Every structure is written in C-alpha cells, then in structure tokens.
Amino acid sequence: MRRLTLWIGIALVGINLGVALLTLVWLPYDPTAMAGGRLKPPSWEHWAGTDRLGRDYFTQVMIGARIALSVGIGAAALGGVIGTTLGVLAAFARRGADDALAATLDILIAFPTLLLAMLVVAASDGASLGTAILAIGLAMSAIIARLVRILTKRVLAQDFITAARCSGVGGGRIVLTHVLPNIAPTVLVAIALQFGLAVIAEASLSYLGLGAPPPNASWGQLLQQAQSTVFAAPIGVIAPGVALVALVLGINFLADGLRDLLDPERAET
C-alpha cells in the first residue's frame, strides 16, 4: 500500500510535469487568440470549452500547470536553501544568537504562509511570477529552518560528532560529511510537503490578484475569472479546480511515499 501511494504520487505529478513541459513547445491554441465563441461548452474543437473572452480553456489550464510547477519548484528550492542554511547556522551559533534566531523563526511561523507572502508581494514593485516565487519561498524558509535547527542539534549531540571534533575536524567538514547526510531524508520530505503548500499559496495569491499577471493563466486566476460565470459555464471552475487538487494530492502522496522509502523503520520489507 505504501509503495502504491508513492506510485500514485509519481503518476499525478508526472502527468502535470509532462503537460507543463509540453506547453514549452506546443499548445492547442494561441493563449491570447479568440478561438471560439464566448463560454462555449466542451467539444472536439475545444476540449474544455472557451472562457468569457472566447479563448480555448484547455490551453489556459495547460499553462496553469506550468506556472504552478514553476512557482512550486522555485519556492521549494529557495525555501529549502535559505531554511537549511539558517537552521545549520543557528545550531552552531552560541546560545544567545541561537535563542534569538529561534524566537524569530517562531514568530514568523506563527503567521500564515499566505499572509507573509502577501506582505512580501505588497512590499515589492508589483505582482509577477518572480515575486510570487520569492514571497512563498521566504515564507517557507522559516519552517524549514526550524526543522533543520532541531535535527542538526540532535546530530551534533551524538558521540561520533564529539569524536570528530576531538580529532580536529572543522565545522564545515562536519556539516558536509555528518550533519547534512543524516538530516537530508527528513528535510527532503518536509520540502516536498512545502512544495504542495507552495502550489496552493500561488493559486491563492493569483486568485487575489497578487500572483503572476495576465497573460499568465494561473489556476487561481482562472478560478477568480470563472466565478462570475460558474452557472453558465461550470467547466471554468471544475477544470482548474480538479487540476489543482490532483497536483497537490500527487505531491502529498509522493512526499508520503518518499518518507516511507527513506525511513528504514517505515519501509516495507
């Protein structure tokens, strides 16, 4: 069952990744072209119908997959690098500096990720794809940093670290050869889970008008535009909603499967 969860996650994420990569070389229609009448139902020409401007809706949903994965991967990578760096530094810092950084991280974590991302976007020049990645990545970094700090302290308390220090091994080498290999499995699973939250945060920002601006067709933006025509063309809400749920579920399944795979005590024999 646990391996099945992993494969379901790989399949769902793989489908979205394949669609996202496909949009780089091919799209059914020009995203800005008025390819058909307004709010047309699904047909052989337009698999998901058309939006209120007459644009092919399936094309818009495909582009949304690319944006969701771009922001999710970018934010997860940024949050992982910053969070891991801060967490390791805090674990090696003196008690006063460690306590101050830990308190700062706790305060940041107390704020919802979306709220912190909104504050970063509001403080920037304007909404853009890069701003969304930066905002969500910075908001995620506090969560990763606290986890890395705790894990690193546990590793540093082990006897083999004491032996390494007594033999003259420097702090940098201890981090590379002992700390990071021991905390990597747990941190990778945490980053994978944050990846799913980043996708939701991007959709939420776009729904509020703080995500990637048009003509980028974010799923959150599509949901916001379709809410006024939900009864006339329900596919406008169903298509991006199902795509968003499928991707987030796939990421969570993949993270759960990775946890089972990387943790010997949970892995299937």
Disulfide bonds with the S-S distance in Angstrom:
none
